[in-house]
Amino acid sequence: MTIPLAFELDGLPHPAIILVVLVGLFIAIASVLSNIKRQKELSAFAMQSGFAFSPDPGDHHEQYESFDPFDRGHSRRSSNLIHGRRGPIDWEMFDYKYTTGSGKNRQTHHCGVVLAKIDVVLSRIQIRPEGFFDKLAGLVGFDDIDFESEEFSRRFHVSSDDRKFTYDLIHPKMMEYLLAAPAANWQLGGRIVMITRSRRYKALELPSLMALIEGLVERIPQYVRQDRGAT
């Protein structure tokens, strides 16, 4: 009599079960090796830059909970923190993850964070590429801050409770800079200038992101610096 393949043979698991276990084991090992390789690359970048590297800072993100996405979800955790000072800026770059939902709807989100602490106190501003839903919101009255440059207003969604400061900060030269720069999700507030995205940054991407932030900081008008200089 032929034994159906779905049954166990001589007490051994079905080959399909073995295959699933092996695939899961392979994925787990590949993930561990990938993380080890990533930490080596980030550590090397930190050393070359004269910065410190902390692979498991844990709750480092808690001081930034007023910023997005640090106020989302649960099981929040920071890792792979690079920090140090270059010129007048204190830098922090780290990985961040959080979880939303539960059970079958549970999802873990990974983010990359590049953050500068500067010597100017900024009002809260968010600058990001304008999306389809932003345009829909604008049609029903939920508009962002518009500027004299139609191209800039079309390309970017800018939100802030301090319109005067926003117009002071985002002057024509700043608009030219942001229009020419790679698209990014900017958040400003207090002494913080931050760029985030919904996946982790590679070590080789960090120098250009630091340069991108430095370019924005350099274009902060002098009268803003005089009025908003950090004490």
C-alpha positions as CSV (number, residue, x, y, z in Angstrom):
1,M,0.0,0.0,0.0
2,T,1.3,3.5,-0.9
3,I,1.8,5.8,2.1
4,P,0.5,9.4,1.4
5,L,3.3,11.9,1.4
6,A,1.4,14.0,3.9
7,F,2.1,11.4,6.6
8,E,5.3,11.0,8.5
9,L,7.6,8.2,7.3
10,D,9.2,6.0,9.9
11,G,8.7,8.7,12.6
12,L,10.5,11.3,10.5
13,P,8.9,14.7,9.7
14,H,7.6,15.3,6.2
15,P,10.4,16.7,3.8
16,A,8.3,19.9,3.4
17,I,8.5,20.5,7.1
18,I,12.3,20.0,7.1
19,L,12.5,22.4,4.2
20,V,10.5,25.1,6.0
21,V,12.7,24.7,9.1
22,L,15.9,24.9,7.0
23,V,14.7,28.0,5.1
24,G,13.8,29.7,8.4
25,L,17.2,28.8,9.9
26,F,19.0,30.1,6.8
27,I,17.0,33.4,7.0
28,A,17.9,33.8,10.7
29,I,21.6,33.1,10.1
30,A,21.7,35.5,7.1
31,S,20.0,38.2,9.2
32,V,22.6,37.8,12.0
33,L,25.5,37.9,9.5
34,S,24.1,41.0,7.8
35,N,23.7,42.8,11.1
36,I,27.3,41.9,12.1
37,K,28.6,43.2,8.7
38,R,26.5,46.4,9.1
39,Q,27.9,47.1,12.6
40,K,31.4,46.7,11.3
41,E,30.8,49.2,8.6
42,L,29.1,51.7,10.9
43,S,31.9,51.3,13.5
44,A,34.5,51.8,10.8
45,F,32.7,55.0,9.6
46,A,32.5,56.3,13.2
47,M,36.2,55.6,13.8
48,Q,37.2,57.4,10.5
49,S,35.1,60.4,11.5
50,G,36.4,60.6,15.0
51,F,33.0,59.7,16.4
52,A,31.9,57.1,19.0
53,F,29.9,54.0,18.2
54,S,27.4,52.3,20.5
55,P,25.7,49.2,19.1
56,D,22.9,49.0,21.7
57,P,21.9,52.3,23.2
58,G,18.4,50.9,23.8
59,D,16.2,53.9,24.8
60,H,18.3,56.7,23.2
61,H,15.2,57.8,21.1
62,E,13.2,58.7,24.2
63,Q,14.6,62.2,24.3
64,Y,13.1,62.8,20.9
65,E,9.5,61.6,21.4
66,S,8.0,64.9,20.3
67,F,9.4,64.1,16.8
68,D,8.0,61.6,14.3
69,P,8.2,58.6,14.3
70,F,9.4,58.3,17.9
71,D,5.8,58.8,19.2
72,R,4.4,55.8,17.2
73,G,3.7,52.2,18.1
74,H,5.2,50.2,20.9
75,S,8.4,48.0,21.5
76,R,10.5,51.0,20.5
77,R,14.2,50.5,20.4
78,S,17.4,52.4,19.2
79,S,20.5,50.7,18.0
80,N,23.8,51.4,16.2
81,L,24.3,54.9,17.5
82,I,27.1,57.0,16.0
83,H,27.7,60.3,17.9
84,G,30.3,63.0,18.0
85,R,31.1,66.6,17.1
86,R,32.3,68.0,13.9
87,G,32.8,71.8,13.6
88,P,29.9,73.6,15.4
89,I,27.5,70.6,15.2
90,D,26.9,67.7,17.5
91,W,25.9,64.6,15.4
92,E,23.8,61.6,16.2
93,M,23.0,58.8,13.6
94,F,21.1,55.7,14.7
95,D,18.7,52.9,13.7
96,Y,15.3,52.9,15.2
97,K,12.5,50.4,15.1
98,Y,9.0,50.2,16.6
99,T,6.0,47.9,16.3
100,T,2.4,48.5,15.4
101,G,-0.6,46.1,15.7
102,S,-0.6,42.7,17.3
103,G,-1.1,39.0,16.3
104,K,-1.4,38.6,12.5
105,N,-1.5,42.4,12.1
106,R,1.8,42.9,14.0
107,Q,4.4,44.8,11.9
108,T,7.9,46.0,12.8
109,H,9.0,49.3,11.2
110,H,12.7,50.2,10.7
111,C,13.9,53.8,10.4
112,G,17.1,55.6,9.7
113,V,17.9,58.8,11.7
114,V,20.5,61.5,11.0
115,L,20.3,64.3,13.6
116,A,22.2,67.5,14.2
117,K,22.2,69.6,17.3
118,I,23.1,73.2,16.3
119,D,23.6,76.5,18.1
120,V,20.3,78.0,17.0
121,V,16.9,77.5,18.6
122,L,14.3,76.7,15.9
123,S,10.6,76.7,15.8
124,R,9.0,73.4,14.9
125,I,8.9,72.9,11.2
126,Q,8.4,69.9,9.0
127,I,9.6,69.9,5.3
128,R,8.9,66.9,3.2
129,P,8.1,66.0,-0.5
130,E,4.5,66.7,-1.2
131,G,2.5,63.6,-1.9
132,F,-0.8,62.7,-3.6
133,F,-2.8,62.8,-0.3
134,D,-1.3,66.2,0.6
135,K,-2.7,67.6,-2.7
136,L,-6.2,66.1,-1.9
137,A,-6.0,67.6,1.6
138,G,-5.2,71.0,0.1
139,L,-8.3,70.8,-2.1
140,V,-10.6,70.5,1.0
141,G,-8.9,73.3,2.9
142,F,-6.2,71.4,4.9
143,D,-3.3,73.2,3.2
144,D,0.3,73.6,4.1
145,I,2.4,76.8,4.1
146,D,2.8,78.2,0.6
147,F,5.7,80.3,-0.7
148,E,6.4,82.8,-3.5
149,S,8.1,80.1,-5.4
150,E,5.3,78.0,-7.1
151,E,7.8,75.3,-7.8
152,F,8.9,75.0,-4.2
153,S,5.2,75.1,-3.0
154,R,4.4,72.4,-5.5
155,R,7.3,70.1,-4.6
156,F,7.3,70.4,-0.8
157,H,4.7,70.1,2.0
158,V,5.8,72.6,4.8
159,S,4.0,72.7,8.1
160,S,4.6,74.8,11.2
161,D,2.7,76.7,13.9
162,D,5.1,79.6,13.4
163,R,4.6,81.0,9.9
164,K,6.7,84.1,10.4
165,F,9.7,82.1,11.5
166,T,9.2,79.6,8.7
167,Y,9.2,82.4,6.1
168,D,12.4,83.9,7.8
169,L,14.1,80.5,7.6
170,I,13.0,79.4,4.2
171,H,14.2,82.4,2.2
172,P,14.8,82.3,-1.6
173,K,18.4,80.9,-1.3
174,M,17.1,78.2,1.1
175,M,14.4,77.2,-1.4
176,E,16.9,77.0,-4.2
177,Y,19.1,74.7,-2.0
178,L,16.2,72.4,-1.1
179,L,15.0,72.2,-4.7
180,A,18.4,71.1,-5.8
181,A,19.0,68.7,-2.9
182,P,17.9,65.1,-2.8
183,A,14.3,64.6,-1.5
184,A,14.3,64.1,2.3
185,N,11.9,64.2,5.3
186,W,13.1,67.2,7.4
187,Q,12.1,68.0,11.0
188,L,13.3,71.0,12.8
189,G,12.7,72.1,16.4
190,G,14.6,73.5,19.3
191,R,18.3,72.9,18.5
192,I,17.5,69.8,16.3
193,V,17.7,69.4,12.6
194,M,16.7,65.9,11.7
195,I,16.3,63.7,8.6
196,T,14.5,60.4,8.8
197,R,13.4,57.7,6.4
198,S,11.4,54.5,6.7
199,R,14.5,52.2,6.2
200,R,17.9,52.1,7.7
201,Y,20.8,54.2,6.3
202,K,23.9,52.5,5.0
203,A,27.3,53.7,6.3
204,L,28.3,55.0,2.9
205,E,25.2,57.2,2.8
206,L,25.9,59.0,6.0
207,P,28.6,61.5,4.8
208,S,26.2,62.9,2.1
209,L,23.4,63.2,4.6
210,M,25.6,65.1,7.0
211,A,26.7,67.4,4.2
212,L,23.0,67.9,3.3
213,I,22.2,69.0,6.8
214,E,25.3,71.2,7.0
215,G,24.2,73.0,3.8
216,L,20.8,73.8,5.4
217,V,22.4,75.0,8.6
218,E,24.9,77.2,6.7
219,R,21.9,79.0,5.0
220,I,20.2,80.0,8.2
221,P,20.1,83.8,8.0
222,Q,22.4,85.8,10.3
223,Y,19.5,87.7,11.8
224,V,17.8,84.5,12.7
225,R,21.0,83.4,14.4
226,Q,21.2,86.6,16.3
227,D,17.6,86.3,17.5
228,R,17.7,82.6,18.1
229,G,21.2,81.8,19.3
230,A,21.3,79.0,21.8
231,T,22.5,79.9,25.3
